[in-house]
Amino acid sequence: MKIALIFPGVGERGFNTHPKAPEYNWINHGLCSLSACAKKEGHLVRLIDLRELSGWDAFKREIEAIRPQAVGITMMSVDFECAIEGARIVKSCDENIKVIIGGPHPSIAPDEVAAYPQVDYVVVGEGEAIFLKLLDEIEKGCARDKIVTGSHPDLDALPFIDRELFGCKESAIDTFLNRPFVTIVAGRGCIYNCSFCQPAERKIFGSRVRRRSVANVIGELNDLRDRLDFQSFMFHDDCLTEDAAWVREFCASYKKGGFKKPFICQSRADIICKNEDLVRLMKRAGLAMFLIGFESGNQRMLNLLRKGATVEANLRAARICKKYGIRIWANYMLGMPTETREEVMDTVAMIHAMKPYRLSPAFFTPHPGSDLYDYCVKNGLLLIKSYRDYARSCDSPKVKGVDYDFVRKAFENSKKRFLSVRLYRKFDFIKERRARPALRKFIKFLYGISK
């Protein structure tokens, strides 16, 4: 069958956004996995990435040129309207084309998506097996219920994802990561219970983390080294370090395999504090940066978020990273329900004390399927009026009672660059080995790196 996979990804930034920011130039692992599975069964697969198009007229021309028998569309909440409009245009080209929609939002609100007549099937959960089954049934002319539930596959049994679907071109998250840069998913799910995320993620991936074997991941890295000669990579897992035994085995296998390329991954402050030896081991293996969800510098807010960490743990984790020369990408939120001005400024003060390498602030956005979203609905706090409001930017208010003028000013305050950080990032750009030893020592002293 001829299949078109559609990445709507324009709900926040609009069309023609593909090259504008690194995170908007990453592949979608879900679609790449579907493509790999479909191609293995002999189907012909094409991608339509809305980020690369000029508008809906261009999208319609793509559909008319491909003439697919089925399309698969992934959907985040912020891309809801774009995904539905895409489905509508597909049906306007040929009403016999079957439209299959899956992804995070359909998994937590399947009835909402199924209510649209231009949608033929809604996939709940992981889609590889059920997608292939749907294609087989479509080809045979079989009928089934509109809402279908996927299964949790053995991740080692899946083929390596089809990166060629997106052209194998991913932008590095920062200048110190050389290209070709690639992203890897080693596992699915999260064992933690943050109120801004759960139980939505458990509805998609189940109650436990399912991780690929180290041998399987190393096998993919070997393949990527042979085909792309990758120079750096990122683990896209929600929290790679929650399984310390897996990480230790990976570090040993990575070094044994002759890999020396830097990598980055997400972690948590409490894990870093409890496993300093693991941090040291990862640094020796090639870890260059941790992306850490510090979220808040106020304990009451951390408790509301059910983060399972303390402000002191946040600060200590930052010190441990600095100790081993690991860059910090700090994720944090402002504008949470019931948050006071003083509590907002606690977070600003924490960020100033940490002096992270990179700042990634977000306006708190209640997402469907999370307990904090339900809390906002129950207490009449939700101000979101359209799906595009689920973007992490603050073009429109999210939560009642938040002084957004103050929060915006606090954001700008938190993002003020420090002399040491500016110098160190410039230092990265010109490459450390080219700097004189005295300059290298001075900049590392300013940045707070002891090794």
C-alpha positions in Angstrom: 0.0 0.0 0.0 1.0 3.6 -0.5 1.0 5.4 2.9 1.6 9.0 3.8 2.7 9.7 7.3 2.0 13.3 8.4 3.8 15.3 11.0 1.6 18.3 11.8 4.1 20.0 14.2 3.0 23.6 13.2 0.5 24.4 16.0 3.0 26.5 17.9 5.3 28.0 15.3 3.3 27.8 12.1 4.5 26.7 8.6 8.0 27.2 7.3 9.5 26.5 10.8 11.7 23.5 10.1 15.2 25.2 10.1 14.4 27.9 12.7 15.3 26.2 16.0 17.1 22.9 16.8 14.2 21.3 18.7 12.0 22.0 15.7 14.4 20.2 13.4 14.3 16.8 15.2 12.8 13.7 13.8 9.6 12.2 15.3 10.5 8.8 16.6 6.9 7.6 16.6 6.5 8.1 12.9 9.9 6.8 12.2 9.1 3.6 14.0 5.8 3.2 12.2 7.6 3.8 8.9 10.3 1.2 9.7 7.6 -1.4 10.6 5.5 -0.6 7.5 8.5 -0.7 5.1 9.5 -4.1 6.6 6.1 -5.4 5.5 6.6 -4.1 2.0 4.5 -0.9 2.2 5.5 2.3 0.4 5.9 5.1 2.9 6.2 8.9 2.3 6.4 11.7 4.8 4.7 15.0 4.7 6.3 17.3 7.2 4.1 20.4 7.6 7.0 22.4 9.0 8.6 22.3 5.6 5.5 23.5 3.7 4.3 27.0 2.9 0.7 26.3 3.8 -2.4 24.1 3.3 -2.4 24.5 -0.4 1.0 23.0 -0.6 -0.2 20.2 1.7 -3.1 19.4 -0.7 -0.7 19.3 -3.6 1.4 16.8 -1.7 -1.6 14.5 -1.1 -2.6 14.7 -4.7 0.9 13.9 -5.9 1.3 10.9 -3.5 -2.2 9.6 -3.8 -2.0 7.4 -0.7 -4.4 4.7 0.2 -4.0 5.5 3.9 -2.5 8.3 6.0 -1.2 8.2 9.5 -1.2 11.4 11.5 0.5 11.9 14.9 -1.1 14.5 17.3 0.1 16.5 20.2 -2.5 18.6 22.0 -1.0 21.8 20.6 -1.3 20.4 17.0 -4.9 19.2 17.4 -6.4 21.7 15.0 -3.7 21.3 12.4 -4.0 17.5 12.5 -7.8 17.7 12.0 -7.5 20.2 9.2 -5.0 17.9 7.6 -7.4 15.0 7.8 -10.2 17.2 6.3 -8.0 18.1 3.3 -7.0 14.5 2.8 -10.7 13.5 2.6 -11.4 16.4 0.2 -8.8 15.0 -2.1 -10.2 11.5 -2.0 -12.8 10.3 0.6 -11.6 6.7 0.1 -8.2 7.5 1.7 -8.3 6.1 5.3 -7.2 8.5 8.0 -5.5 7.0 11.1 -4.7 9.4 13.9 -2.6 8.4 17.0 -0.2 10.0 19.4 -0.4 11.6 22.9 -3.7 13.5 22.6 -5.7 10.7 21.0 -4.4 8.3 23.6 -5.8 10.4 26.4 -8.9 11.8 24.7 -9.9 9.2 22.0 -13.6 10.1 22.0 -12.8 13.8 21.3 -10.8 12.9 18.2 -13.2 10.1 17.0 -16.0 12.7 17.0 -14.6 14.1 13.7 -16.1 12.4 10.6 -12.9 12.9 8.6 -11.1 10.5 11.0 -11.5 6.8 10.3 -9.4 5.3 13.1 -8.1 6.6 16.4 -5.1 4.7 17.9 -4.8 4.6 21.7 -1.3 3.9 23.0 1.7 2.5 21.1 0.9 2.0 17.5 3.4 -0.2 15.7 1.4 -3.5 15.8 -2.1 -2.1 15.5 -1.0 0.2 12.6 0.2 -2.8 10.6 -3.0 -4.7 11.4 -5.2 -1.7 10.3 -3.3 -1.5 7.0 -3.9 -5.2 6.4 -7.6 -4.8 7.2 -7.9 -1.7 5.0 -6.3 -3.5 2.1 -8.8 -6.4 2.5 -11.7 -4.1 2.9 -12.5 -5.2 6.5 -14.3 -3.0 9.0 -13.7 -2.5 12.7 -14.5 -0.1 15.5 -13.3 3.5 15.1 -11.2 3.5 18.3 -8.5 0.9 18.5 -6.0 0.2 21.3 -2.4 -0.6 20.6 -0.2 -3.0 22.5 3.2 -2.6 24.3 5.7 -4.2 21.9 9.0 -5.8 22.8 11.3 -2.9 21.9 14.2 -5.1 21.0 11.9 -6.9 18.4 11.2 -3.6 16.6 13.4 -2.6 13.6 15.6 0.4 14.1 13.6 3.5 13.3 13.5 4.8 9.7 15.5 8.0 10.1 15.6 8.4 6.3 11.9 9.4 6.6 13.1 12.8 7.9 16.2 12.9 5.8 18.6 12.0 8.6 19.1 15.7 9.3 18.7 16.7 13.0 20.0 19.9 14.4 22.2 19.7 17.5 20.8 21.2 20.6 23.9 23.4 21.1 27.0 24.5 19.3 29.4 22.3 21.3 27.7 19.2 19.8 29.1 18.5 16.4 27.1 17.3 13.5 25.9 14.8 12.3 23.8 14.9 15.5 21.2 12.2 16.2 18.6 11.4 18.8 18.0 8.0 20.3 15.1 6.5 22.3 16.3 3.8 24.6 13.1 3.2 26.5 9.4 4.2 26.9 7.6 5.3 30.0 8.3 7.0 33.3 8.2 5.6 36.8 7.7 9.1 38.4 4.4 10.7 39.4 4.8 14.4 38.5 1.3 16.0 38.6 1.9 18.0 35.4 2.5 14.8 33.4 0.9 11.8 35.0 -1.3 9.7 34.6 -1.3 10.7 30.9 2.0 9.0 30.2 1.0 5.8 31.9 -2.1 5.6 29.7 0.2 5.6 26.7 3.2 3.5 27.7 1.9 1.5 30.8 2.9 1.7 34.4 6.5 0.7 34.1 9.5 1.7 31.9 10.3 -0.7 29.1 13.8 -0.2 27.9 15.7 -1.7 25.0 18.7 -3.9 25.9 22.1 -2.2 25.9 23.2 -4.5 23.1 20.2 -3.3 21.0 21.1 0.4 21.5 24.8 -0.2 20.9 23.7 -2.0 17.7 21.8 1.0 16.5 24.8 3.3 17.4 27.1 1.0 15.4 24.7 1.3 12.4 24.6 5.1 12.8 28.3 5.3 12.9 28.6 3.2 9.7 25.9 5.1 7.8 26.1 8.6 9.1 29.4 8.9 11.0 27.5 10.7 13.8 29.5 13.0 16.0 27.2 13.5 18.9 23.8 12.3 20.1 21.0 12.7 22.6 19.0 10.2 24.5 15.3 11.3 24.2 14.2 9.2 27.2 12.1 10.9 29.9 14.7 10.0 32.5 17.5 7.7 31.3 19.3 7.6 34.7 16.4 6.1 36.7 17.9 2.7 35.8 21.4 3.0 37.2 22.3 -0.6 36.3 21.3 -0.1 32.6 23.3 3.1 32.5 26.4 1.4 34.0 26.2 -1.4 31.4 25.7 1.1 28.6 28.8 3.2 29.6 30.9 0.1 29.7 29.6 -1.1 26.3 29.9 2.3 24.8 33.6 2.6 25.7 34.3 -1.0 24.7 32.7 -0.4 21.3 35.3 2.4 20.7 32.7 5.2 20.9 34.1 8.5 22.1 31.4 10.9 20.8 29.7 13.2 23.4 26.1 12.5 24.4 23.5 14.2 26.5 20.4 12.9 28.3 17.7 13.9 30.8 18.0 13.2 34.5 16.6 14.4 37.9 18.1 16.3 40.7 17.4 13.5 43.3 19.0 10.8 41.2 22.1 12.9 40.6 22.4 13.6 44.4 22.1 9.9 45.3 24.3 8.6 42.5 27.4 10.8 42.3 29.5 7.8 41.3 27.1 7.2 38.3 27.5 10.8 37.3 31.3 10.4 37.3 31.1 7.2 35.3 28.8 8.8 32.7 31.2 11.8 32.3 34.1 9.4 31.7 32.0 7.6 29.0 31.2 10.8 27.2 28.3 12.6 28.9 28.5 16.3 28.0 25.3 17.7 29.4 22.3 16.8 31.6 18.9 18.2 30.9 17.3 18.5 34.3 13.8 19.3 35.3 14.4 21.5 38.3 10.9 23.0 37.8 10.8 25.3 40.8 12.9 26.9 43.5 10.1 26.8 46.0 9.3 23.7 48.1 5.6 24.2 48.2 5.5 24.3 44.4 7.7 21.3 44.1 5.3 19.5 46.4 2.3 20.6 44.3 4.1 19.2 41.2 4.8 16.0 43.1 8.4 16.3 41.8 9.9 14.2 44.6 12.8 16.5 45.0 13.8 19.4 47.3 15.2 22.8 46.6 18.4 21.8 48.3 18.6 18.7 46.1 18.2 20.9 43.0 21.1 23.1 44.1 23.3 20.2 45.2 22.7 18.4 41.8 23.9 21.6 40.1 27.0 21.6 42.2 27.7 18.0 41.4 27.4 18.6 37.7 29.8 21.6 37.9 32.2 19.4 39.9 32.5 17.0 37.0 32.4 19.5 34.2 28.9 18.5 33.0 26.9 21.2 31.5 23.4 21.9 32.8 20.3 22.5 30.7 17.9 23.8 33.3 14.2 23.3 32.7 11.9 25.2 35.0 8.4 26.6 35.1 6.7 29.8 36.3 3.1 30.7 36.5 1.8 27.6 38.3 -1.6 27.4 40.0 -1.7 29.2 43.4 2.0 30.3 42.9 2.7 33.7 44.6 5.1 36.4 43.5 7.5 35.4 46.3 7.4 31.8 45.1 8.1 32.9 41.6 11.1 34.8 42.7 12.4 31.8 44.7 12.8 30.0 41.3 14.5 33.0 39.8 16.9 33.1 42.8 17.6 29.3 42.4 18.5 29.8 38.7 20.8 32.7 39.5 22.5 30.6 42.2 23.0 27.6 39.8 24.3 29.6 36.8 23.3 26.8 34.4 24.9 26.5 30.9 21.5 26.7 29.2 18.2 28.0 30.4 14.9 26.5 29.3 12.1 28.3 31.0 8.4 27.6 30.3 5.1 29.1 31.3 3.2 26.4 33.1 0.7 24.9 30.8 -1.9 22.4 32.2 -2.1 19.5 29.7 -5.0 17.2 29.3 -4.6 13.9 31.0 -2.6 15.2 33.9 -3.7 15.5 37.5 -2.8 19.2 37.5 -5.0 19.8 34.5 -7.9 18.1 36.4 -7.1 20.3 39.4 -7.3 23.4 37.3 -10.6 22.3 35.8 -12.1 21.3 39.2 -11.1 24.7 40.7 -12.2 26.8 37.8 -8.6 27.9 37.0 -8.3 26.8 33.4 -8.1 29.7 30.9 -7.0 27.8 27.8 -9.5 28.5 25.0 -7.9 26.9 22.0 -5.5 23.9 21.3 -2.8 26.3 20.3 -2.8 27.6 23.8 -1.1 24.4 24.9 2.2 25.8 23.6 4.7 26.4 26.3 5.0 30.1 25.3 2.8 32.7 26.9 0.9 34.3 24.1 -2.2 33.8 26.1 -3.0 33.2 29.8 -3.1 29.6 30.9 -4.2 29.7 34.6 -6.6 32.0 36.4 -5.0 34.0 39.2 -1.5 34.3 37.7 -0.1 37.8 37.2 1.3 37.2 33.7 2.9 40.7 33.4 4.9 39.9 36.6 5.7 36.4 35.5 7.0 37.7 32.1 9.3 40.1 33.9 10.5 37.3 36.2 11.2 35.2 33.2 13.4 37.9 31.7 15.1 38.3 35.1 15.8 34.6 35.3 17.3 34.6 31.8 19.8 37.3 32.4 23.1 35.9 31.2 26.1 35.8 33.5 29.6 36.8 32.4 31.0 33.4 33.3 28.3 31.6 31.2 28.7 33.8 28.2 32.5 33.4 28.3 32.3 29.6 28.8 29.9 29.2 25.9 32.1 31.4 23.7 34.9 29.2 24.8 33.0 26.1 23.7 32.4 27.7 20.3 36.1 28.3 19.6 37.1 24.9 21.0 38.8 24.3 24.3 42.0 22.8 22.8 42.8 26.0 21.0 42.7 28.2 24.1 45.8 29.0 26.1 46.0 27.1 29.4 45.7 30.3 31.5 42.6 31.4 29.7 41.1 27.9 30.0 41.7 27.9 33.7 40.3 31.4 34.2 37.1 30.6 32.3 36.6 27.4 34.1 37.1 29.2 37.4 34.4 31.7 36.5 32.0 29.0 35.4 32.5 27.0 38.6 34.1 23.9 37.0 36.7 22.2 39.0 37.7 19.4 36.6 
